[in-house]
Amino acid sequence: MNARTSDPHCDIGVFSGFPQGPMPCSDPISDGYRQYVATFRLQGSRVLAVDMSGDAVKAKNGSMVAYDGQMAFKKMTGGGEGVRGMVTRRITGEQMTVMEVKGHGTCWFADRATEINLVELRGEKLFVEAGNLLCTDGGLRTGTQFTGVRGASQGNGLFTTTVEGSGQAAIMSDGPAVVLRVSRQYPLTVDPGAYVAHQGDLRQNLQSGVTFRTLLGEGGGEAFQIRFEGEGLVYVQPSERNTIAGDV
């Protein structure tokens, strides 16, 4: 890891996933989730290779670019969460079209040449916008959760996607993502347009950056920021989306 000890947020560096090659699995039984077998690895920074031996993964529909061996593809209802998930996502506006890929061999995934970042979960919950989620281990559970004004400030609605369990997930970012560590002693403030995902025991608050100088056109242009407090990791991208939290 490329940690800077002088930085209290412990910038883990440009995040292109965990070390290349097969990722060691966590204890498959102790955390109460099934053992995951599929191995996620990056080929370059924009292509995800998943090695499978009879197990399955869930991926963004249409993101498969190549495969070898024997693979079966099946479109899943409601983001892979069944009929209830379909209804929930339709109501919340957090739409996610997912396919199940199962078989023996290697399958490669990519989406619009975006950067891909690997996340390993050990019984934790990852919060990520549906549009930034590329692929998850088949044993991980996805759902939706209310985010309130924070989500609205990003132009993504009031709900976000959650990924929970033990296994691997691949998220996408516009440019190489950077992972910043948040501690109780050192909270972190992030621009909504640069936010990609977060994990850990974190609380979010939307704080206004609007001041009299902003209204006069002399401010930094950031009307709102997201403040994270607690213990965890925040993933940010070097390119900002257009959000209602932009220039006033």
N, C-alpha and C positions, 0 to 999 in steps of 0.2 A: 504494500500500500504506500501511497505517496503522501503520508501525513506530515503536516507542518506543526511541530510542537508549539510554535509561537502563536498559532491561531487557536483560540479557545473553541472554535467551532470545528476544529480538526478537519479541515478540508481534505477529504480522502483522495481528492484529485479527480482528473478526468476519468469518468467511470465507464469503462468499456467492458464491464462484466468482471467476474472473478477470474483467477488465473486460468489460462488456456488449458485445454485438455479436460478429461472427465472430472466432474466435481464430486468430492466425497459426500456421501449421504450422511444425514444425521441419524441418530438412533431411531429406527422406524417404529418401535413399539412404545418407548417410554413416554412419548408425547401424545399417544392415543390416536395417531393417524396411521394410515397404511404406509407400507414401504413404497417409495417411488423409485422407479427403475430407469425411466427415460433420462438420458444425459443431454443437457443443454450445453452447447459450446458456440462460440462466435467464430466465424470465418471472415476476417476483416472486422469492421465495426458496423456493417449494414446488412449482414446476412447471418441468420440463426440456423445452426445445424442441430437437429435433434436425433440422437441415436435411440432406436426403440427395439425391444425384443419381445413383442407381443403385447406391450402396454399401450396406453393411449395418452394423447395430449389434446387440449382444446386451443384452437388458434383462430385468429381473425379470419373471417370468411374471405377467400380469394387471395390469401397471403402466401400460399404454397408456390414456390418457384421451380422446384425440382425434387425428385426423390429417387431412391433406388430400393431394390427389394420388393416386398409385397405390402402395399398400403391400401387401406380402405378409408374413404372420406364420407362423412355424413353431416349434413347441416343440422344444427341443434336449435331447439325452440327456446325463445326467451333468454338468449345469452348462455344457453346450457343449463338453465335453471328451471326448465319445464314450463308448463302453462302458467303457473303462478308467477314465475319470473317474467314471462312475456307480458302478463297483465301489469305487473309492477313497473317494469321498464317503460311500458307504453304510457302509464300514468305519470311517471316521474320525468320522462323525457330522456333518461339515460340509456339510449338505445345501444345495443351491442349485438352484432351478427357474428355467430361463432360456428365453427365446424369442428367435429371430432375427427382426429386422425389416429388410426390404429393400425399396427402391423409390425413387420420385421424389416429393419433396414434403417436408412437415414433419410430424413425429410428436411428440406431447406425452406426457410421462410424469410420474407422480406416485405416491406411496404413503403413504396414511394421513396426509396433510397434514404429513409430516415435512419438515424443512429439507433442502435439496439443496446440495451443495458440489461444485464442479468441480475436477478434478485433471488436470494435464497431465503425461504421462510422456514422457521422452526417453531411451528405452533403460533405464529404471529398473524397479524392482520396488516395487509398493505392497502392503502387508499390511493387510487389512481383513476384518472379520467378514462372513460371507456375508449375514447379515441387513441389513447396512449398505450393500450394493452394489446400486445401482439400474440402471446402464447403463454399457456400455463400447463403445469403438470396435471394429468387427469384426476389426481386425487385432491387437488385444491378446490375449495368451494368459493364460488363468486356470488355476490349479492349487491344490493344497493343500500346506501346509507345517507341520511339527511345531513347536508353540510350548511344549510342556511345561506346567509348573505355572502359567505366566502365563495361558494360556488357561483352565485349570481354575479359577483364582481368579476369572475373570470369569463363570464358569458357562457357558462356550462350548465346553468340551471341550479336548482336547489339540492340536487342529489349527486352522489358520486359512486363509482364502482369500488367494491371491496373484494380482496382476494385473501383467503384465510386457510390456514392449515400448515402442513409440512411438505415442502417440495420447492420447485423452481418456477420462476415466472420471468418473462421477457417483456420489458416495457420499452417504449419508443420515445425519442426526444428529437427536437429540431436542433441538431448539433450535438456534440459530445456532452452528455450530462455530467454534472458535478454533484457529488454527495457531500452534504454538510451535516455535521453532527451537532445535535442540540443537547444541552445539559441543563439541569436545574439552575446552575449558576450562570449559564450563558444562554439566554433565549436568542431566537433568530427571527429576523424580519425579512420577508421575501416579497418580491413583486409578483402579483397574481399572474401576470402574463408569462413569467419565467417558471412558475411552479409546474412540476410534473407529477410527483407522488410523494408520499411519506409513509413511514412505518415507526412503530414504537409507541410508548406511552406519552403521546403529545396532545396538548390542548391548543386549539386554534382560536384566534381572535382577529377580527377585521378592524384595523385602525385607520383613521382618516389621515391623509397627508395634506388635506386642504387647509391652507392658511390664507391670510390676507395677501401675502406675496404671491401665492399661487394664482389668486384671482386677478392680480395685476400682471400676470404673465412672467413673473420673476422666479417662480418656484421650480422644482425639479421635474414637474410634470406628472408625478405619480400621485393620483388622487387617493388611492387606498393601498395599504400593504397588509400582508398576512403575518401575524406574529405567532410564532410557535414557542410554547413553553413546555418543559418536562424533560423526558429522556427519549431520544430517538434519532432518526435520520430523515433528512429532507432532500429530495432529488430536484435539481433545478437545471434548466436548459439555457444556453447562451443566446437564444433567440426568443424575443417576447411575442406572444400572441396579442392580437388586438382585443382588448377587453374594455368593459365600461369603467374599469378602474384606471384607465389611461389618462391622457391629458384632459384637463378641465377647460 
